[in-house]
Amino acid sequence: MSRVKISEYKGKEITCIDFSACGRKETENTIEEVKKLIQLKKTLYVLANVTNMDFTPGVIESLQAFAGQYRANITAMAILGLSGLEKLTFQLAAKSLGTCIEVFSISENRKAVDWLVGF
């Protein structure tokens, strides 16, 4: 089952990536799906759910490598499912990527999508 879907909201295409409860192998497989999509779309508005994702060093390394390689293709990214220290750590790391990234709680899905379409 694919963890990457395209949906349209208020006339804008949103790439929805479900990293929830992913370990390293699932994360890498999902990243490969997104890479194929980037070759077709070139520019993405991303909504990523990372709830209960396994943030091991290997997973973080895979995400960082992907983000570094494709940051020019990601116009804006809304991250769902982080709170507390995870959220703060992610926000600090995101600043170094140069991509506009905002972090929302999982209950703020609508707010996150509205933020993306307003970008």
Buried (B, 14 or more C-beta within 10 A) or exposed (E): EEBBEEEEBEEBEBBBBBBBEBEBEBBBEBBEBBEEBBEEBEEBBBBBBBBEBBBEEBBBEBBEEBBEEBBEBBBBBBBBBBEEEBBEEBBEBBEEBEBBBBBBBBEBBEBBBBBBBEE
